[in-house]
């Protein structure tokens, strides 16, 4: 009976040590878990910031593309206007040349004709 009591005390002490060790390990795991939770929060905040930044960049890119398209259209209009003005200028120059030739012919100045 004394031996059984001694064995029970020893088992009880072993169980206490195991419980103490398990509590210590649980405490360490809880600290690691809390640290991971904080890191996850930080990464989540960083991810949201990156996501918002990407949204801003996409908006800026879209605005830039819209402006570029508007500039292209304006350039096309200017090119058409330029062609039209060049054609009108050419006609005007031809008319002026004809007028000069006609005036020289009327004045009897045939040297440059």
Residue frames relative to the residue before (quaternion, step in Angstrom):
aa qw qx qy qz dx dy dz
X 1.0000 0.0000 0.0000 0.0000 0.00 0.00 0.00
X 0.6452 0.5136 -0.3153 0.4696 3.59 0.95 -0.83
X 0.6313 0.5253 -0.3234 0.4700 3.54 1.07 -0.79
X 0.6494 0.5135 -0.3144 0.4645 3.60 0.96 -0.83
X 0.6395 0.5155 -0.3159 0.4749 3.57 1.05 -0.81
X 0.6400 0.5176 -0.3126 0.4741 3.56 1.00 -0.83
X 0.6560 0.5038 -0.3056 0.4717 3.59 0.96 -0.85
X 0.6473 0.5153 -0.3148 0.4651 3.57 1.00 -0.83
X 0.6371 0.5152 -0.3234 0.4734 3.60 1.01 -0.83
X 0.6507 0.5103 -0.3117 0.4680 3.54 1.00 -0.88
X 0.6495 0.5107 -0.3085 0.4712 3.60 0.97 -0.88
X 0.6384 0.5303 -0.3141 0.4611 3.53 1.04 -0.90
X 0.6626 0.4962 -0.2987 0.4749 3.59 0.94 -0.87
X 0.6314 0.5229 -0.3258 0.4708 3.60 1.02 -0.80
X 0.6534 0.5103 -0.3097 0.4656 3.56 0.98 -0.87
X 0.6238 0.5317 -0.3319 0.4669 3.60 1.03 -0.78
X 0.6551 0.5044 -0.3097 0.4696 3.57 0.96 -0.89
X 0.6537 0.5082 -0.3117 0.4660 3.57 1.00 -0.85
X 0.6407 0.5126 -0.3193 0.4741 3.58 1.02 -0.84
X 0.6455 0.5150 -0.3130 0.4692 3.57 0.97 -0.89
X 0.6594 0.4966 -0.2987 0.4788 3.58 0.95 -0.93
X 0.6522 0.5122 -0.3103 0.4647 3.62 0.95 -0.86
X 0.6360 0.5121 -0.3269 0.4758 3.61 1.00 -0.79
X 0.6432 0.5192 -0.3184 0.4640 3.57 1.00 -0.87
X 0.6673 0.4908 -0.2940 0.4768 3.59 0.92 -0.91
X 0.6395 0.5182 -0.3215 0.4682 3.59 1.01 -0.81
X 0.6323 0.5304 -0.3253 0.4616 3.56 1.03 -0.81
X 0.6498 0.5036 -0.3118 0.4765 3.59 0.96 -0.88
X 0.6631 0.4993 -0.3056 0.4665 3.59 0.93 -0.88
X 0.6312 0.5276 -0.3312 0.4620 3.58 1.03 -0.75
X 0.6447 0.5088 -0.3177 0.4740 3.60 0.98 -0.82
X 0.6510 0.5018 -0.3145 0.4749 3.59 0.96 -0.87
X 0.6395 0.5283 -0.3189 0.4586 3.56 0.99 -0.86
X 0.6564 0.5060 -0.3087 0.4668 3.59 0.93 -0.89
X 0.6325 0.5226 -0.3267 0.4692 3.56 1.04 -0.81
X 0.6615 0.5003 -0.3048 0.4682 3.59 0.95 -0.86
X 0.6144 0.5390 -0.3416 0.4640 3.58 1.06 -0.74
X 0.6590 0.4982 -0.3052 0.4737 3.59 0.94 -0.87
X 0.6471 0.5050 -0.3221 0.4715 3.58 0.95 -0.86
X 0.6352 0.5288 -0.3213 0.4622 3.57 1.02 -0.82
X 0.6349 0.5161 -0.3305 0.4704 3.60 1.00 -0.81
X 0.6511 0.5129 -0.3143 0.4628 3.57 0.95 -0.91
X 0.6691 0.4873 -0.2985 0.4752 3.56 0.95 -0.89
X 0.6230 0.5369 -0.3393 0.4566 3.57 1.06 -0.70
X 0.6450 0.5022 -0.3131 0.4834 3.56 1.00 -0.86
X 0.6498 0.5080 -0.3147 0.4696 3.59 0.96 -0.87
X 0.6412 0.5224 -0.3216 0.4609 3.56 0.97 -0.86
X 0.6574 0.5017 -0.3173 0.4641 3.59 0.92 -0.87
X 0.6408 0.5189 -0.3257 0.4627 3.57 1.00 -0.82
X 0.6523 0.4986 -0.3113 0.4785 3.58 0.97 -0.85
X 0.6399 0.5276 -0.3220 0.4566 3.57 0.97 -0.87
X 0.6636 0.4893 -0.2996 0.4800 3.59 0.95 -0.91
X 0.6305 0.5281 -0.3258 0.4662 3.55 1.04 -0.79
X 0.6457 0.5140 -0.3153 0.4684 3.58 0.99 -0.84
X 0.6297 0.5223 -0.3325 0.4692 3.57 1.02 -0.81
X 0.6518 0.5093 -0.3092 0.4693 3.58 0.97 -0.88
X 0.6606 0.5037 -0.3062 0.4649 3.57 0.96 -0.88
X 0.6369 0.5150 -0.3313 0.4684 3.58 1.00 -0.77
X 0.6435 0.5109 -0.3225 0.4700 3.58 0.99 -0.81
X 0.6562 0.5052 -0.3069 0.4691 3.56 0.94 -0.91
X 0.6431 0.5162 -0.3199 0.4665 3.57 1.00 -0.81
X 0.6475 0.5131 -0.3197 0.4639 3.58 0.96 -0.84
X 0.6398 0.5121 -0.3248 0.4721 3.59 0.98 -0.83
X 0.6519 0.5148 -0.3096 0.4627 3.56 0.97 -0.89
X 0.6536 0.5026 -0.3148 0.4702 3.57 0.96 -0.85
X 0.6373 0.5191 -0.3268 0.4664 3.59 1.02 -0.78
X 0.6567 0.4981 -0.3100 0.4739 3.58 0.96 -0.86
X 0.6351 0.5297 -0.3275 0.4571 3.57 0.99 -0.82
X 0.6447 0.5132 -0.3167 0.4698 3.56 0.97 -0.84
X 0.6446 0.5101 -0.3172 0.4729 3.58 1.00 -0.83
X 0.6452 0.5101 -0.3190 0.4709 3.60 0.99 -0.81
X 0.6294 0.5294 -0.3371 0.4581 3.59 0.99 -0.81
X 0.6606 0.5033 -0.3081 0.4642 3.58 0.92 -0.90
X 0.6481 0.5132 -0.3130 0.4675 3.56 0.99 -0.86
X 0.6360 0.5194 -0.3248 0.4693 3.59 1.03 -0.80
X 0.6333 0.5214 -0.3323 0.4656 3.57 1.00 -0.78
X 0.6445 0.5088 -0.3212 0.4717 3.58 0.98 -0.87
X 0.6660 0.4998 -0.3033 0.4633 3.58 0.92 -0.92
X 0.6276 0.5326 -0.3362 0.4575 3.57 1.03 -0.76
X 0.6551 0.4956 -0.3073 0.4803 3.56 0.96 -0.85
X 0.6438 0.5115 -0.3167 0.4729 3.57 0.98 -0.86
X 0.6376 0.5347 -0.3168 0.4552 3.56 1.00 -0.88
X 0.6464 0.5102 -0.3160 0.4712 3.59 0.95 -0.86
X 0.6589 0.5154 -0.3049 0.4553 3.55 0.94 -0.93
X 0.6670 0.4937 -0.2969 0.4724 3.59 0.92 -0.94
X 0.6367 0.5249 -0.3317 0.4572 3.60 0.96 -0.81
X 0.6484 0.5096 -0.3135 0.4708 3.57 0.99 -0.85
X 0.6609 0.4979 -0.3049 0.4715 3.58 0.96 -0.91
X 0.6425 0.5219 -0.3170 0.4629 3.59 1.01 -0.83
X 0.6380 0.5291 -0.3248 0.4555 3.57 0.98 -0.84
X 0.6503 0.5030 -0.3035 0.4816 3.56 0.97 -0.92
X 0.6551 0.5143 -0.3097 0.4587 3.57 0.96 -0.91
X 0.6497 0.5067 -0.3167 0.4699 3.60 0.96 -0.86
X 0.6431 0.5166 -0.3227 0.4641 3.57 0.95 -0.86
X 0.6553 0.5023 -0.3112 0.4705 3.58 0.98 -0.83
X 0.6418 0.5104 -0.3245 0.4715 3.58 1.00 -0.80
X 0.6401 0.5161 -0.3298 0.4639 3.59 0.97 -0.83
X 0.6432 0.5110 -0.3191 0.4726 3.59 0.99 -0.83
X 0.6445 0.5270 -0.3135 0.4566 3.55 1.02 -0.86
X 0.6518 0.5080 -0.3110 0.4694 3.58 0.96 -0.90
X 0.6478 0.5087 -0.3165 0.4706 3.58 0.93 -0.88
X 0.6621 0.5030 -0.3075 0.4628 3.58 0.94 -0.89
X 0.6583 0.5032 -0.3145 0.4631 3.61 0.97 -0.82
X 0.6420 0.5069 -0.3254 0.4745 3.59 0.99 -0.82
X 0.6517 0.4996 -0.3206 0.4722 3.57 0.98 -0.82
X 0.6561 0.5087 -0.3123 0.4617 3.58 1.00 -0.76
X 0.7129 0.4351 -0.2585 0.4853 3.57 1.07 -0.70
X 0.5335 -0.6542 0.3931 0.3646 3.57 1.24 -0.02
X 0.5153 0.6242 -0.4234 0.4070 3.58 1.21 0.26
X 0.0137 0.8521 -0.5190 0.0661 3.54 0.04 1.34
X 0.4078 0.7468 -0.4513 0.2689 3.60 1.27 -0.02
X 0.7698 0.3748 -0.2001 0.4764 3.59 0.81 -0.97
X 0.5026 0.6901 -0.4183 0.3102 3.62 1.19 -0.13
